[in-house]
């Protein structure tokens, strides 16, 4: 963190420290939860360790693992283990919404992304960051070295929303960038045209990449807690409409429930992990529950 603080304002450096601390807390809790299989990695396609075999360099033996298990394990080399991860974060204007929660949708996604980047770097896997609205924006190339974490965190704390979104086009751009099998972790409210989105994500999955969709909505977008007459405004187009909450509530909740079920069905058929979240859920608890479910599937 020292190198990062030299180039950032004190208040921004303080933000990064807090973000880093939260990420560590989430990941440590997750890793402790894997005690039944302590060397199983985040992806089903690799593990962080393998059993020692005659001919392996004894210098690569993990003596901490030996102390815990009484068995010899060696850390796999990067060429054997690496699954490159990309954190893809939606910066469209709708991500800046919050009704009564302390975190906007973007804030919530930043917390999730910070924890996942910490997890991947802890496993010595390269991870990078891309952002998008109508096209891909700023990016951090994937790296696995420890200095990558403060680099990613410094970018995360400076993210700002833009205007409209073209999720499908951005995913196609990202797919064209990927040269090796990768893990794409996409964070968005998915308020976009559905068919182009489904098509682009299916193509990404069919190209051999692992895809996780963190679908983050504000608590109010799920529960519709409003009362009286209200003005609904589209943050990306500026269009607005006056409605009576009592008249709209029931139909709205049915619509949002159907929307999430439709996404779940489509993504499951494409073997894409779909993680529906809202900002009233503690992000660390939600992330840990998902990671443990993912681990237990393999």
C-alpha positions as CSV (number, residue, x, y, z in Angstrom):
1,X,0.0,0.0,0.0
2,X,2.9,2.4,0.5
3,X,3.6,2.7,-3.2
4,X,-0.1,3.5,-3.9
5,X,-0.3,6.1,-1.1
6,X,2.6,8.0,-2.7
7,X,0.4,8.8,-5.7
8,X,-3.0,9.2,-4.2
9,X,-4.6,11.9,-2.0
10,X,-4.8,10.8,1.7
11,X,-8.6,10.5,1.7
12,X,-8.5,8.2,-1.3
13,X,-5.7,6.1,0.2
14,X,-7.8,5.8,3.3
15,X,-10.7,4.5,1.2
16,X,-8.4,1.9,-0.4
17,X,-7.2,0.7,3.0
18,X,-10.8,0.2,4.2
19,X,-11.7,-1.6,0.9
20,X,-8.6,-3.8,1.3
21,X,-9.6,-4.6,4.9
22,X,-13.1,-5.6,3.9
23,X,-11.8,-7.8,1.1
24,X,-9.4,-9.6,3.4
25,X,-12.1,-10.2,5.9
26,X,-14.4,-11.8,3.3
27,X,-11.7,-13.9,1.8
28,X,-10.3,-15.1,5.1
29,X,-13.7,-16.2,6.2
30,X,-14.3,-18.0,2.9
31,X,-10.9,-19.8,3.1
32,X,-11.6,-20.8,6.7
33,X,-14.9,-22.3,5.4
34,X,-13.0,-24.6,3.1
35,X,-11.4,-26.6,5.9
36,X,-12.8,-29.8,4.6
37,X,-10.9,-29.5,1.4
38,X,-8.3,-26.7,2.1
39,X,-6.5,-26.9,-1.2
40,X,-9.4,-26.8,-3.6
41,X,-9.3,-23.6,-5.7
42,X,-12.0,-21.2,-6.8
43,X,-12.4,-22.9,-10.2
44,X,-13.3,-26.5,-10.8
45,X,-10.6,-26.7,-13.4
46,X,-7.6,-26.5,-11.1
47,X,-6.4,-26.7,-7.5
48,X,-3.8,-24.6,-5.8
49,X,-1.8,-27.6,-4.7
50,X,-1.1,-31.1,-5.9
51,X,0.4,-34.2,-4.1
52,X,4.2,-34.4,-4.1
53,X,5.5,-36.9,-6.7
54,X,9.1,-38.4,-6.9
55,X,11.1,-36.1,-9.1
56,X,9.4,-32.9,-7.8
57,X,11.7,-30.2,-6.5
58,X,11.6,-30.5,-2.7
59,X,12.0,-26.7,-2.5
60,X,8.4,-26.5,-3.8
61,X,6.9,-28.5,-0.9
62,X,4.4,-26.5,1.1
63,X,5.5,-27.3,4.7
64,X,2.4,-25.5,6.2
65,X,0.2,-28.0,4.3
66,X,2.4,-30.8,5.5
67,X,2.0,-29.6,9.1
68,X,-1.8,-29.6,8.7
69,X,-2.3,-32.8,6.9
70,X,0.8,-35.0,7.4
71,X,1.1,-35.3,3.6
72,X,3.4,-33.6,1.1
73,X,1.9,-31.1,-1.3
74,X,3.6,-28.8,-3.8
75,X,2.3,-25.6,-5.3
76,X,1.5,-26.0,-8.9
77,X,3.4,-23.7,-11.3
78,X,1.5,-20.9,-13.1
79,X,1.6,-22.8,-16.4
80,X,-0.3,-25.6,-14.7
81,X,-2.8,-23.7,-12.6
82,X,-3.6,-20.3,-13.9
83,X,-7.1,-19.3,-14.8
84,X,-7.1,-15.7,-15.8
85,X,-9.9,-13.7,-14.2
86,X,-11.5,-10.5,-15.5
87,X,-13.7,-8.3,-13.3
88,X,-16.2,-6.6,-15.7
89,X,-18.1,-3.7,-14.1
90,X,-21.1,-1.9,-15.5
91,X,-20.7,1.9,-15.2
92,X,-24.0,2.9,-16.8
93,X,-26.0,5.7,-15.0
94,X,-28.5,3.3,-13.5
95,X,-25.7,1.7,-11.4
96,X,-25.6,4.9,-9.3
97,X,-29.1,4.4,-7.8
98,X,-29.9,3.8,-4.2
99,X,-33.1,4.5,-2.3
100,X,-32.3,4.0,1.3
101,X,-29.3,1.7,1.5
102,X,-25.8,3.1,2.2
103,X,-24.3,1.6,-0.9
104,X,-25.3,2.3,-4.5
105,X,-25.4,-0.6,-6.9
106,X,-22.0,0.4,-8.1
107,X,-20.6,0.6,-4.6
108,X,-21.9,-2.8,-3.9
109,X,-20.3,-4.2,-7.0
110,X,-17.0,-2.6,-6.1
111,X,-17.0,-4.4,-2.7
112,X,-17.7,-7.7,-4.4
113,X,-15.0,-7.1,-7.0
114,X,-12.4,-6.2,-4.4
115,X,-13.0,-9.3,-2.4
116,X,-12.9,-11.5,-5.5
117,X,-9.7,-9.9,-6.8
118,X,-8.1,-10.5,-3.3
119,X,-9.2,-14.2,-3.5
120,X,-7.7,-14.8,-6.9
121,X,-4.4,-13.1,-6.1
122,X,-4.3,-15.1,-2.9
123,X,-4.5,-18.2,-5.1
124,X,-1.8,-16.8,-7.4
125,X,-4.1,-16.4,-10.3
126,X,-4.0,-13.4,-12.7
127,X,-6.9,-11.1,-12.4
128,X,-7.7,-7.9,-14.3
129,X,-10.4,-5.2,-14.4
130,X,-12.5,-3.8,-17.3
131,X,-15.3,-1.4,-17.1
132,X,-18.1,-0.7,-19.6
133,X,-21.1,1.5,-20.5
134,X,-21.7,1.7,-24.3
135,X,-18.3,0.2,-24.8
136,X,-15.3,-1.1,-22.9
137,X,-13.6,1.6,-20.9
138,X,-10.5,1.7,-18.6
139,X,-8.8,-1.6,-17.9
140,X,-6.2,-3.1,-15.7
141,X,-4.4,-6.0,-17.5
142,X,-4.4,-9.3,-15.6
143,X,-1.5,-10.0,-13.2
144,X,-1.0,-12.4,-10.3
145,X,1.7,-10.6,-8.4
146,X,0.8,-9.0,-5.1
147,X,1.2,-5.4,-6.4
148,X,-1.9,-6.1,-8.6
149,X,-4.3,-5.8,-5.6
150,X,-3.5,-2.2,-4.8
151,X,-3.5,-1.4,-8.5
152,X,-7.0,-2.8,-8.9
153,X,-8.3,-1.3,-5.6
154,X,-7.0,2.2,-6.6
155,X,-9.0,1.9,-9.9
156,X,-12.1,0.6,-8.1
157,X,-12.2,3.5,-5.7
158,X,-12.2,6.0,-8.6
159,X,-15.0,4.5,-10.7
160,X,-17.8,6.8,-11.7
161,X,-21.0,6.1,-13.6
162,X,-21.4,7.4,-17.2
163,X,-24.5,7.3,-19.4
164,X,-26.3,4.5,-21.2
165,X,-25.2,0.9,-21.5
166,X,-24.5,-1.5,-24.3
167,X,-23.8,-4.7,-22.4
168,X,-24.0,-7.0,-25.4
169,X,-21.6,-4.9,-27.5
170,X,-19.2,-4.6,-24.5
171,X,-19.2,-8.3,-23.9
172,X,-18.4,-8.9,-27.6
173,X,-15.5,-6.5,-27.3
174,X,-14.2,-8.3,-24.2
175,X,-14.5,-11.7,-25.9
176,X,-12.4,-10.4,-28.7
177,X,-9.7,-9.4,-26.2
178,X,-9.4,-12.9,-24.5
179,X,-6.6,-15.0,-25.9
180,X,-6.8,-17.8,-23.3
181,X,-9.6,-19.6,-21.3
182,X,-10.7,-17.0,-18.7
183,X,-13.1,-16.5,-15.8
184,X,-15.3,-13.5,-16.5
185,X,-17.0,-12.1,-13.5
186,X,-19.6,-9.5,-14.7
187,X,-21.2,-7.1,-12.3
188,X,-24.4,-5.3,-13.5
189,X,-28.0,-4.5,-12.9
190,X,-28.7,-6.1,-16.4
191,X,-31.1,-3.3,-17.3
192,X,-30.5,-3.7,-21.0
193,X,-32.0,-5.4,-24.0
194,X,-32.3,-9.1,-23.1
195,X,-31.9,-11.0,-26.4
196,X,-28.6,-9.3,-27.5
197,X,-27.3,-9.7,-23.9
198,X,-28.2,-13.4,-23.8
199,X,-26.6,-14.0,-27.2
200,X,-23.3,-12.3,-26.4
201,X,-23.0,-14.1,-23.1
202,X,-23.8,-17.4,-24.7
203,X,-21.1,-16.8,-27.3
204,X,-18.6,-16.0,-24.5
205,X,-19.5,-19.2,-22.7
206,X,-19.4,-21.3,-25.9
207,X,-15.9,-20.0,-26.6
208,X,-14.8,-21.9,-23.5
209,X,-14.8,-19.1,-20.9
210,X,-16.2,-19.5,-17.4
211,X,-18.8,-16.8,-16.7
212,X,-20.3,-15.6,-13.5
213,X,-23.1,-12.9,-13.5
214,X,-23.5,-10.9,-10.3
215,X,-26.9,-9.4,-10.9
216,X,-27.1,-6.5,-8.5
217,X,-30.3,-4.5,-8.0
218,X,-31.1,-1.9,-5.4
219,X,-33.3,-3.2,-2.5
220,X,-36.1,-0.8,-3.7
221,X,-36.0,-2.2,-7.2
222,X,-36.8,-5.6,-5.8
223,X,-39.3,-4.8,-3.0
224,X,-40.9,-1.6,-4.3
225,X,-41.4,0.0,-0.9
226,X,-42.9,3.3,-2.2
227,X,-46.1,5.0,-1.2
228,X,-48.3,7.7,-2.6
229,X,-47.9,9.4,-6.0
230,X,-44.3,9.1,-7.3
231,X,-42.3,10.1,-10.3
232,X,-40.4,7.3,-11.9
233,X,-37.4,8.4,-14.0
234,X,-35.1,6.3,-16.3
235,X,-31.6,7.4,-15.2
236,X,-30.1,6.6,-18.6
237,X,-32.7,8.2,-20.9
238,X,-34.2,10.8,-18.6
239,X,-37.8,9.7,-19.4
240,X,-40.2,9.9,-16.5
241,X,-43.7,8.9,-15.6
242,X,-46.0,9.7,-12.7
243,X,-47.6,6.7,-11.0
244,X,-49.6,5.8,-7.8
245,X,-47.5,3.4,-5.8
246,X,-50.5,1.4,-4.6
247,X,-51.6,0.8,-8.2
248,X,-48.2,-0.2,-9.5
249,X,-46.7,-2.2,-6.6
250,X,-48.2,-5.6,-7.2
251,X,-47.7,-5.6,-10.9
252,X,-44.1,-4.3,-10.5
253,X,-43.1,-7.0,-8.1
254,X,-44.5,-9.7,-10.4
255,X,-42.6,-8.2,-13.3
256,X,-39.3,-8.1,-11.4
257,X,-39.7,-11.6,-10.1
258,X,-40.4,-12.9,-13.7
259,X,-37.4,-10.9,-14.9
260,X,-35.0,-12.6,-12.5
261,X,-36.5,-16.1,-13.1
262,X,-36.1,-15.5,-16.9
263,X,-32.5,-14.6,-16.4
264,X,-31.9,-17.6,-14.2
265,X,-33.4,-20.0,-16.7
266,X,-31.5,-18.6,-19.7
267,X,-28.2,-18.5,-17.9
268,X,-28.6,-22.0,-16.4
269,X,-29.3,-23.4,-19.9
270,X,-26.0,-21.8,-21.0
271,X,-24.1,-23.1,-18.0
272,X,-23.5,-19.5,-16.8
273,X,-23.5,-18.9,-13.0
274,X,-26.3,-16.5,-12.1
275,X,-26.1,-14.7,-8.7
276,X,-29.1,-12.5,-8.0
277,X,-28.4,-10.0,-5.3
278,X,-29.9,-6.8,-3.9
279,X,-28.2,-4.1,-1.9
280,X,-30.0,-4.9,1.4
281,X,-28.0,-8.2,1.6
282,X,-24.6,-7.9,3.3
283,X,-22.3,-8.3,0.4
284,X,-19.7,-10.4,2.3
285,X,-22.3,-12.9,3.5
286,X,-23.9,-13.1,0.0
287,X,-20.5,-13.6,-1.6
288,X,-19.4,-16.3,0.8
289,X,-22.7,-18.2,0.4
290,X,-22.3,-18.2,-3.4
291,X,-18.6,-19.3,-3.3
292,X,-19.4,-22.1,-1.0
293,X,-22.3,-23.3,-3.2
294,X,-20.0,-23.1,-6.2
295,X,-17.3,-25.1,-4.4
296,X,-19.7,-27.8,-3.3
297,X,-20.9,-28.4,-6.9
298,X,-17.5,-29.9,-7.8
